[in-house]
Amino acid sequence: MSYFTAVLASDGDGWRSVDLDVEDAVDVEELADEVRAAVDGTGDAPGPLLVVLEREDEWFALVRVDGEEPRAFVSDLSAASTSHYGELLSVTADSPAPQPAPQEDEEEDSAARVAAPTWAGDADLLADLDVPGSELADTAESRDPASALVAVGEKVGFVDLLEALR
């Protein structure tokens, strides 16, 4: 299985790719510093910066770099944690997906555990770009990683660029 990575910068009118290899970043803060340095060198990124990571058929992650603290979302924390990017995405474990409320009936509780979300992180990281947290979480839960990123890209406006980079 292969990985797909892209760094995207919003310039206010659209999105462009940033040439940056994210392979060696050990944590999300280092990744954010590398993204900022790559974009600062070009001088034009008034909007958000997004790192898109995808492990074919398993999971996707988005890391948003703007402001002081980078924010991350991963569609399947368990699968991502065993990958090359596990350490980088471990920050999302600090914000796991909300779990279903405990049920009184053991059978119902068992079913709720099976249906528990697998995503983690900041589901609201694209809320200001018309992708509410609940929609990002639903998309992550209901679609394969590539289709989920296409759906998000269509809403945010980077789908054509994403497809061209693949």
Order of alpha helices (4+ residues) and beta strands (2+ residues): beta-beta-alpha-beta-beta-beta-alpha-alpha-alpha-beta-alpha-alpha-alpha
